[in-house]
Amino acid sequence: MLTWVTRIRETESQLGGLELQIVNMFIHIYYTSLLPTLWLSAR
């Protein structure tokens, strides 16, 4: 039982890490596409 719970926890943490990577990637893409427009509008 305990090993099963730890296995689920490990899978959850792996999925959480993957979710974080995807979110960070989206934020990075969003900002890199947003920064040039902000820079151009600021000029």
PyMOL Python script that loads the backbone (N, CA, C, O; Angstrom):
from pymol import cmd

cmd.read_pdbstr("""\
ATOM      1  N   MET A   1       0.835  -1.210   0.000  1.00  0.00           N
ATOM      2  CA  MET A   1       0.000   0.000   0.000  1.00  0.00           C
ATOM      3  C   MET A   1       0.867   1.257   0.000  1.00  0.00           C
ATOM      4  O   MET A   1       0.651   2.186  -0.777  1.00  0.00           O
ATOM      5  N   LEU A   2       1.859   1.256   0.898  1.00  0.00           N
ATOM      6  CA  LEU A   2       2.708   2.437   1.022  1.00  0.00           C
ATOM      7  C   LEU A   2       3.518   2.680  -0.248  1.00  0.00           C
ATOM      8  O   LEU A   2       3.666   3.817  -0.696  1.00  0.00           O
ATOM      9  N   THR A   3       4.038   1.600  -0.820  1.00  0.00           N
ATOM     10  CA  THR A   3       4.814   1.751  -2.056  1.00  0.00           C
ATOM     11  C   THR A   3       3.944   2.290  -3.185  1.00  0.00           C
ATOM     12  O   THR A   3       4.409   3.061  -4.025  1.00  0.00           O
ATOM     13  N   TRP A   4       2.686   1.882  -3.200  1.00  0.00           N
ATOM     14  CA  TRP A   4       1.748   2.353  -4.218  1.00  0.00           C
ATOM     15  C   TRP A   4       1.541   3.863  -4.084  1.00  0.00           C
ATOM     16  O   TRP A   4       1.521   4.588  -5.078  1.00  0.00           O
ATOM     17  N   VAL A   5       1.388   4.324  -2.841  1.00  0.00           N
ATOM     18  CA  VAL A   5       1.190   5.753  -2.583  1.00  0.00           C
ATOM     19  C   VAL A   5       2.420   6.544  -3.018  1.00  0.00           C
ATOM     20  O   VAL A   5       2.296   7.584  -3.665  1.00  0.00           O
ATOM     21  N   THR A   6       3.605   6.054  -2.665  1.00  0.00           N
ATOM     22  CA  THR A   6       4.823   6.770  -3.052  1.00  0.00           C
ATOM     23  C   THR A   6       4.982   6.789  -4.568  1.00  0.00           C
ATOM     24  O   THR A   6       5.480   7.761  -5.134  1.00  0.00           O
ATOM     25  N   ARG A   7       4.560   5.715  -5.218  1.00  0.00           N
ATOM     26  CA  ARG A   7       4.639   5.660  -6.680  1.00  0.00           C
ATOM     27  C   ARG A   7       3.730   6.711  -7.303  1.00  0.00           C
ATOM     28  O   ARG A   7       4.108   7.373  -8.270  1.00  0.00           O
ATOM     29  N   ILE A   8       2.526   6.864  -6.745  1.00  0.00           N
ATOM     30  CA  ILE A   8       1.592   7.885  -7.229  1.00  0.00           C
ATOM     31  C   ILE A   8       2.184   9.278  -6.991  1.00  0.00           C
ATOM     32  O   ILE A   8       2.099  10.148  -7.858  1.00  0.00           O
ATOM     33  N   ARG A   9       2.780   9.481  -5.822  1.00  0.00           N
ATOM     34  CA  ARG A   9       3.398  10.766  -5.500  1.00  0.00           C
ATOM     35  C   ARG A   9       4.511  11.100  -6.485  1.00  0.00           C
ATOM     36  O   ARG A   9       4.623  12.238  -6.942  1.00  0.00           O
ATOM     37  N   GLU A  10       5.336  10.104  -6.812  1.00  0.00           N
ATOM     38  CA  GLU A  10       6.426  10.318  -7.765  1.00  0.00           C
ATOM     39  C   GLU A  10       5.881  10.711  -9.134  1.00  0.00           C
ATOM     40  O   GLU A  10       6.393  11.625  -9.781  1.00  0.00           O
ATOM     41  N   THR A  11       4.841  10.010  -9.562  1.00  0.00           N
ATOM     42  CA  THR A  11       4.235  10.321 -10.855  1.00  0.00           C
ATOM     43  C   THR A  11       3.643  11.722 -10.837  1.00  0.00           C
ATOM     44  O   THR A  11       3.768  12.457 -11.816  1.00  0.00           O
ATOM     45  N   GLU A  12       3.004  12.099  -9.744  1.00  0.00           N
ATOM     46  CA  GLU A  12       2.431  13.436  -9.610  1.00  0.00           C
ATOM     47  C   GLU A  12       3.509  14.500  -9.703  1.00  0.00           C
ATOM     48  O   GLU A  12       3.343  15.502 -10.398  1.00  0.00           O
ATOM     49  N   SER A  13       4.621  14.280  -9.000  1.00  0.00           N
ATOM     50  CA  SER A  13       5.700  15.268  -9.021  1.00  0.00           C
ATOM     51  C   SER A  13       6.308  15.376 -10.410  1.00  0.00           C
ATOM     52  O   SER A  13       6.684  16.467 -10.841  1.00  0.00           O
ATOM     53  N   GLN A  14       6.408  14.249 -11.117  1.00  0.00           N
ATOM     54  CA  GLN A  14       6.929  14.281 -12.483  1.00  0.00           C
ATOM     55  C   GLN A  14       5.987  15.056 -13.397  1.00  0.00           C
ATOM     56  O   GLN A  14       6.426  15.855 -14.225  1.00  0.00           O
ATOM     57  N   LEU A  15       4.685  14.811 -13.238  1.00  0.00           N
ATOM     58  CA  LEU A  15       3.705  15.530 -14.038  1.00  0.00           C
ATOM     59  C   LEU A  15       3.722  17.011 -13.694  1.00  0.00           C
ATOM     60  O   LEU A  15       3.610  17.859 -14.579  1.00  0.00           O
ATOM     61  N   GLY A  16       3.863  17.322 -12.412  1.00  0.00           N
ATOM     62  CA  GLY A  16       3.931  18.711 -11.984  1.00  0.00           C
ATOM     63  C   GLY A  16       5.124  19.420 -12.600  1.00  0.00           C
ATOM     64  O   GLY A  16       5.021  20.567 -13.033  1.00  0.00           O
ATOM     65  N   GLY A  17       6.256  18.730 -12.636  1.00  0.00           N
ATOM     66  CA  GLY A  17       7.442  19.306 -13.251  1.00  0.00           C
ATOM     67  C   GLY A  17       7.222  19.562 -14.730  1.00  0.00           C
ATOM     68  O   GLY A  17       7.647  20.586 -15.266  1.00  0.00           O
ATOM     69  N   LEU A  18       6.551  18.617 -15.389  1.00  0.00           N
ATOM     70  CA  LEU A  18       6.258  18.768 -16.812  1.00  0.00           C
ATOM     71  C   LEU A  18       5.317  19.944 -17.039  1.00  0.00           C
ATOM     72  O   LEU A  18       5.516  20.733 -17.963  1.00  0.00           O
ATOM     73  N   GLU A  19       4.287  20.063 -16.194  1.00  0.00           N
ATOM     74  CA  GLU A  19       3.356  21.183 -16.295  1.00  0.00           C
ATOM     75  C   GLU A  19       4.089  22.505 -16.129  1.00  0.00           C
ATOM     76  O   GLU A  19       3.849  23.455 -16.874  1.00  0.00           O
ATOM     77  N   LEU A  20       4.990  22.561 -15.141  1.00  0.00           N
ATOM     78  CA  LEU A  20       5.758  23.776 -14.918  1.00  0.00           C
ATOM     79  C   LEU A  20       6.594  24.127 -16.132  1.00  0.00           C
ATOM     80  O   LEU A  20       6.670  25.295 -16.512  1.00  0.00           O
ATOM     81  N   GLN A  21       7.222  23.136 -16.746  1.00  0.00           N
ATOM     82  CA  GLN A  21       8.034  23.381 -17.938  1.00  0.00           C
ATOM     83  C   GLN A  21       7.180  23.935 -19.067  1.00  0.00           C
ATOM     84  O   GLN A  21       7.592  24.864 -19.761  1.00  0.00           O
ATOM     85  N   ILE A  22       5.984  23.365 -19.255  1.00  0.00           N
ATOM     86  CA  ILE A  22       5.083  23.826 -20.314  1.00  0.00           C
ATOM     87  C   ILE A  22       4.634  25.259 -20.041  1.00  0.00           C
ATOM     88  O   ILE A  22       4.623  26.094 -20.945  1.00  0.00           O
ATOM     89  N   VAL A  23       4.263  25.540 -18.789  1.00  0.00           N
ATOM     90  CA  VAL A  23       3.830  26.889 -18.419  1.00  0.00           C
ATOM     91  C   VAL A  23       4.964  27.887 -18.620  1.00  0.00           C
ATOM     92  O   VAL A  23       4.754  28.972 -19.163  1.00  0.00           O
ATOM     93  N   ASN A  24       6.175  27.518 -18.179  1.00  0.00           N
ATOM     94  CA  ASN A  24       7.325  28.398 -18.367  1.00  0.00           C
ATOM     95  C   ASN A  24       7.588  28.652 -19.840  1.00  0.00           C
ATOM     96  O   ASN A  24       7.928  29.768 -20.231  1.00  0.00           O
ATOM     97  N   MET A  25       7.430  27.611 -20.666  1.00  0.00           N
ATOM     98  CA  MET A  25       7.635  27.756 -22.103  1.00  0.00           C
ATOM     99  C   MET A  25       6.619  28.734 -22.689  1.00  0.00           C
ATOM    100  O   MET A  25       6.975  29.592 -23.497  1.00  0.00           O
ATOM    101  N   PHE A  26       5.352  28.607 -22.283  1.00  0.00           N
ATOM    102  CA  PHE A  26       4.322  29.509 -22.778  1.00  0.00           C
ATOM    103  C   PHE A  26       4.588  30.944 -22.339  1.00  0.00           C
ATOM    104  O   PHE A  26       4.435  31.874 -23.131  1.00  0.00           O
ATOM    105  N   ILE A  27       4.990  31.130 -21.069  1.00  0.00           N
ATOM    106  CA  ILE A  27       5.310  32.467 -20.566  1.00  0.00           C
ATOM    107  C   ILE A  27       6.471  33.052 -21.361  1.00  0.00           C
ATOM    108  O   ILE A  27       6.445  34.221 -21.744  1.00  0.00           O
ATOM    109  N   HIS A  28       7.488  32.229 -21.606  1.00  0.00           N
ATOM    110  CA  HIS A  28       8.658  32.684 -22.353  1.00  0.00           C
ATOM    111  C   HIS A  28       8.264  33.116 -23.765  1.00  0.00           C
ATOM    112  O   HIS A  28       8.680  34.177 -24.231  1.00  0.00           O
ATOM    113  N   ILE A  29       7.460  32.290 -24.447  1.00  0.00           N
ATOM    114  CA  ILE A  29       7.007  32.619 -25.805  1.00  0.00           C
ATOM    115  C   ILE A  29       6.162  33.892 -25.776  1.00  0.00           C
ATOM    116  O   ILE A  29       6.307  34.758 -26.639  1.00  0.00           O
ATOM    117  N   TYR A  30       5.283  34.003 -24.787  1.00  0.00           N
ATOM    118  CA  TYR A  30       4.402  35.165 -24.670  1.00  0.00           C
ATOM    119  C   TYR A  30       5.208  36.447 -24.502  1.00  0.00           C
ATOM    120  O   TYR A  30       4.951  37.445 -25.174  1.00  0.00           O
ATOM    121  N   TYR A  31       6.195  36.410 -23.589  1.00  0.00           N
ATOM    122  CA  TYR A  31       6.988  37.602 -23.339  1.00  0.00           C
ATOM    123  C   TYR A  31       7.897  37.947 -24.501  1.00  0.00           C
ATOM    124  O   TYR A  31       8.070  39.124 -24.817  1.00  0.00           O
ATOM    125  N   THR A  32       8.486  36.938 -25.150  1.00  0.00           N
ATOM    126  CA  THR A  32       9.372  37.226 -26.279  1.00  0.00           C
ATOM    127  C   THR A  32       8.585  37.788 -27.457  1.00  0.00           C
ATOM    128  O   THR A  32       9.138  38.544 -28.256  1.00  0.00           O
ATOM    129  N   SER A  33       7.303  37.435 -27.581  1.00  0.00           N
ATOM    130  CA  SER A  33       6.482  38.011 -28.640  1.00  0.00           C
ATOM    131  C   SER A  33       5.918  39.365 -28.206  1.00  0.00           C
ATOM    132  O   SER A  33       5.591  40.202 -29.048  1.00  0.00           O
ATOM    133  N   LEU A  34       5.806  39.578 -26.900  1.00  0.00           N
ATOM    134  CA  LEU A  34       5.237  40.823 -26.381  1.00  0.00           C
ATOM    135  C   LEU A  34       6.275  41.942 -26.310  1.00  0.00           C
ATOM    136  O   LEU A  34       5.962  43.097 -26.599  1.00  0.00           O
ATOM    137  N   LEU A  35       7.503  41.605 -25.929  1.00  0.00           N
ATOM    138  CA  LEU A  35       8.546  42.613 -25.755  1.00  0.00           C
ATOM    139  C   LEU A  35       8.814  43.453 -27.002  1.00  0.00           C
ATOM    140  O   LEU A  35       8.903  44.673 -26.870  1.00  0.00           O
ATOM    141  N   PRO A  36       8.947  42.892 -28.195  1.00  0.00           N
ATOM    142  CA  PRO A  36       9.189  43.737 -29.372  1.00  0.00           C
ATOM    143  C   PRO A  36       8.064  44.731 -29.630  1.00  0.00           C
ATOM    144  O   PRO A  36       8.329  45.869 -30.018  1.00  0.00           O
ATOM    145  N   THR A  37       6.822  44.328 -29.424  1.00  0.00           N
ATOM    146  CA  THR A  37       5.699  45.243 -29.646  1.00  0.00           C
ATOM    147  C   THR A  37       5.707  46.366 -28.616  1.00  0.00           C
ATOM    148  O   THR A  37       5.427  47.518 -28.946  1.00  0.00           O
ATOM    149  N   LEU A  38       6.028  46.029 -27.362  1.00  0.00           N
ATOM    150  CA  LEU A  38       6.138  47.061 -26.333  1.00  0.00           C
ATOM    151  C   LEU A  38       7.270  48.024 -26.666  1.00  0.00           C
ATOM    152  O   LEU A  38       7.136  49.238 -26.513  1.00  0.00           O
ATOM    153  N   TRP A  39       8.383  47.465 -27.122  1.00  0.00           N
ATOM    154  CA  TRP A  39       9.553  48.273 -27.449  1.00  0.00           C
ATOM    155  C   TRP A  39       9.252  49.204 -28.625  1.00  0.00           C
ATOM    156  O   TRP A  39       9.660  50.365 -28.634  1.00  0.00           O
ATOM    157  N   LEU A  40       8.528  48.671 -29.622  1.00  0.00           N
ATOM    158  CA  LEU A  40       8.182  49.481 -30.790  1.00  0.00           C
ATOM    159  C   LEU A  40       7.176  50.568 -30.424  1.00  0.00           C
ATOM    160  O   LEU A  40       7.276  51.691 -30.917  1.00  0.00           O
ATOM    161  N   SER A  41       6.218  50.250 -29.575  1.00  0.00           N
ATOM    162  CA  SER A  41       5.212  51.240 -29.186  1.00  0.00           C
ATOM    163  C   SER A  41       5.802  52.290 -28.252  1.00  0.00           C
ATOM    164  O   SER A  41       5.299  53.411 -28.185  1.00  0.00           O
ATOM    165  N   ALA A  42       6.867  51.936 -27.528  1.00  0.00           N
ATOM    166  CA  ALA A  42       7.498  52.885 -26.616  1.00  0.00           C
ATOM    167  C   ALA A  42       8.356  53.905 -27.371  1.00  0.00           C
ATOM    168  O   ALA A  42       8.619  54.994 -26.860  1.00  0.00           O
ATOM    169  N   ARG A  43       8.787  53.555 -28.577  1.00  0.00           N
ATOM    170  CA  ARG A  43       9.661  54.452 -29.333  1.00  0.00           C
ATOM    171  C   ARG A  43       8.963  55.660 -29.892  1.00  0.00           C
ATOM    172  O   ARG A  43       9.594  56.489 -30.548  1.00  0.00           O
TER     173      ARG A  43
END
""", "prot")
cmd.dss("prot")
cmd.show_as("cartoon", "prot")
cmd.util.cbc("prot")
cmd.orient("prot")
